[in-house]
Amino acid sequence: MEADVTSHIRAALPLLAGSEQRVAESLLALGERVATLSTADVAQHASSSPATVVRACKNMGFSGFHHVRREFARQQTPE
């Protein structure tokens, strides 16, 4: 996984279907807050379903939404 989760999401964006693109755009818009949100929170922001959030995350190369949350949290942690 790339060190910068937002770069990874941006790179995957053109490869996603419409509803999954909305999820990716929401993840980018929400930024650091993703680390504390649920799939339902992101789904609401993206006008989609929690299942679409998980599917979008997997199609971007993550193991699921929990992996995205972990990457955003790791990005916030000073090394």
C-alpha positions in Angstrom: 0.0 0.0 0.0 1.3 3.5 -0.8 2.4 5.6 2.1 -0.2 8.2 1.2 -3.7 6.8 1.3 -5.2 9.8 -0.5 -2.8 9.4 -3.5 -3.8 5.7 -3.7 -7.5 6.6 -3.7 -7.0 9.3 -6.3 -5.1 6.9 -8.5 -7.9 4.3 -8.3 -10.7 6.9 -8.8 -11.0 6.6 -12.7 -11.2 2.8 -12.4 -14.4 2.8 -10.3 -18.1 2.7 -11.2 -20.2 5.8 -10.5 -21.4 5.0 -7.0 -18.0 3.8 -6.1 -16.4 7.0 -7.4 -18.8 8.9 -5.1 -17.4 6.9 -2.2 -13.8 7.6 -3.2 -14.6 11.3 -3.6 -16.2 11.3 -0.1 -13.2 9.6 1.4 -11.0 12.3 -0.1 -13.4 15.1 1.1 -13.7 13.7 4.6 -9.9 13.2 4.9 -8.6 12.6 8.4 -12.1 12.2 9.8 -12.4 8.8 7.9 -10.3 7.3 10.7 -13.2 7.8 13.2 -16.2 7.2 10.9 -18.3 4.1 10.2 -19.2 2.6 6.9 -22.7 4.1 7.4 -21.3 7.6 8.0 -19.3 7.4 4.7 -22.3 5.9 2.9 -24.5 8.7 4.0 -21.9 11.3 2.9 -21.6 9.5 -0.5 -25.4 9.0 -0.9 -24.7 5.2 -1.2 -25.0 2.1 0.9 -22.6 0.6 3.4 -22.1 -2.3 1.0 -21.0 0.1 -1.7 -18.5 1.6 0.6 -17.0 -1.7 1.4 -17.0 -2.8 -2.3 -15.4 0.5 -3.4 -12.6 0.1 -0.8 -12.0 -3.4 -2.0 -12.0 -2.3 -5.7 -9.4 0.4 -4.7 -7.1 -2.4 -3.5 -7.8 -2.3 0.3 -9.0 -5.3 2.2 -12.2 -3.4 3.2 -13.3 -0.2 4.9 -11.5 -1.1 8.1 -8.2 -1.1 6.1 -9.0 2.4 4.8 -9.7 3.7 8.3 -6.4 2.2 9.5 -4.5 3.8 6.7 -6.0 7.2 7.4 -5.2 6.8 11.1 -1.7 5.7 10.4 -1.2 8.8 8.2 -2.2 11.0 11.2 0.3 9.4 13.6 3.6 11.2 13.7 6.5 8.8 13.1 
